[in-house]
């Protein structure tokens, strides 16, 4: 599905909008935007799963050996996260399995 955005009564694709605002794929500004977007999405997914487990940030931090403030920063897209930490949060903290794929 292609998302469309109206701009001065003209409908443009989402990709056209991103190209105009952040540059073409592969440029530094577009890569930075995409990285920040993925960080935000990861934080939202973690928060959603933590809430489904009826767990507070403090409980997750205690269970995984991290700090509540770090969990908060991840959920708000303001922290880089190592893959080993992500596995620990998902597998130890939420008792779930994490699967990664490359497309």
C-alpha positions as CSV (number, residue, x, y, z in Angstrom):
1,X,0.0,0.0,0.0
2,X,1.4,3.4,-1.0
3,X,0.6,6.2,1.4
4,X,-0.3,9.5,-0.2
5,X,0.0,13.0,1.3
6,X,-1.7,16.1,-0.1
7,X,0.7,19.0,-0.7
8,X,-0.8,22.2,-2.1
9,X,-3.8,20.2,-3.6
10,X,-1.4,17.7,-5.1
11,X,-1.2,14.1,-3.9
12,X,2.3,12.7,-3.6
13,X,3.6,9.3,-2.5
14,X,5.1,8.8,0.9
15,X,8.5,8.0,-0.7
16,X,8.3,11.2,-2.7
17,X,7.7,13.1,0.5
18,X,10.6,11.5,2.2
19,X,12.9,12.1,-0.8
20,X,12.0,15.8,-0.7
21,X,12.3,16.2,3.1
22,X,15.3,13.9,3.8
23,X,16.9,13.2,0.5
24,X,17.2,10.0,-1.5
25,X,17.9,6.6,0.1
26,X,21.5,6.2,0.8
27,X,22.2,9.8,1.6
28,X,23.3,10.7,5.1
29,X,20.2,12.7,6.0
30,X,17.8,9.9,4.8
31,X,19.8,7.2,6.6
32,X,19.7,9.2,9.8
33,X,15.9,9.6,9.5
34,X,15.4,5.9,8.8
35,X,17.6,4.9,11.7
36,X,15.7,7.2,14.1
37,X,12.4,5.9,12.7
38,X,13.5,2.3,13.4
39,X,14.6,3.2,16.9
40,X,11.2,4.7,17.6
41,X,9.4,1.6,16.2
42,X,11.6,-0.7,18.3
43,X,10.8,1.3,21.4
44,X,7.1,1.2,20.8
45,X,7.2,-2.5,20.2
46,X,9.1,-3.1,23.4
47,X,6.7,-0.8,25.4
48,X,3.6,-2.6,23.9
49,X,4.9,-6.0,24.8
50,X,6.0,-4.9,28.3
51,X,2.5,-3.5,28.9
52,X,0.9,-6.7,27.5
53,X,2.9,-8.6,30.2
54,X,1.5,-6.2,32.8
55,X,5.0,-5.2,33.8
56,X,6.3,-1.8,34.8
57,X,9.6,-0.4,33.5
58,X,11.1,-0.9,37.0
59,X,10.0,-4.5,37.1
60,X,11.5,-5.2,33.6
61,X,14.7,-3.4,34.6
62,X,15.1,-5.5,37.8
63,X,14.4,-8.7,35.9
64,X,17.0,-7.9,33.2
65,X,19.7,-6.2,35.3
66,X,19.2,-2.8,33.7
67,X,17.9,0.6,35.0
68,X,14.3,1.9,34.7
69,X,15.7,5.1,33.1
70,X,17.4,3.0,30.4
71,X,14.1,1.1,29.7
72,X,12.4,4.5,29.5
73,X,15.0,5.9,27.1
74,X,14.6,2.8,24.8
75,X,10.8,3.1,24.8
76,X,11.0,6.8,24.0
77,X,13.5,6.2,21.1
78,X,16.3,8.1,22.9
79,X,18.8,5.3,23.4
80,X,20.9,3.1,21.2
81,X,20.5,-0.6,22.2
82,X,22.9,-3.4,21.7
83,X,21.6,-6.6,20.2
84,X,22.6,-8.6,23.4
85,X,20.6,-6.2,25.5
86,X,17.6,-6.5,23.2
87,X,17.7,-10.2,23.5
88,X,17.9,-10.0,27.3
89,X,14.9,-7.6,27.5
90,X,12.8,-9.8,25.2
91,X,13.9,-13.3,26.4
92,X,14.6,-12.7,30.1
93,X,12.4,-9.7,30.7
94,X,9.3,-10.8,28.7
95,X,9.9,-14.5,28.5
96,X,9.5,-14.4,24.7
97,X,11.7,-15.3,21.8
98,X,13.2,-12.7,19.5
99,X,13.6,-13.5,15.8
100,X,15.4,-11.2,13.4
101,X,15.2,-11.2,9.6
102,X,16.9,-9.3,6.9
103,X,14.9,-8.1,3.8
